[in-house]
Amino acid sequence: MEVITTSSRGQIVIPERVRKKHKIKEGTKFILLEEGDRLILEKESKVESIINAKTKEISEALKGKDAETVNLMMASEKSLAKEWGSKEDEIWDKYY
């Protein structure tokens, strides 16, 4: 664990040990993600590869489906998203 301080301009310095370990060089680009109160830095290249892999996965899953089916699948996912991960869903997974 490293403790770092923000400058008056909001800049932070990543400690040398961490830069070496993660092969961070001058000009390395990052994506800043917020998860609640957490801040997460991801290398831009890693995020791009994740997005590309997900895009390919989705394209393969939808191959051969017509537009009406795709729209129905997306609407269903949005509707069910409220229920997925709910306490009831956790109980179902535990016992069934």
Protein Blocks (a to p, Z undefined) as FASTA:
>chain_A
ZZddddfkopacddfklmmmnopaehiacddddehjaccdddfklmmmmmmmmmmmmmmm
mgoiafklmmmmmmmmmmmmmmgopaklmmmmmmZZ
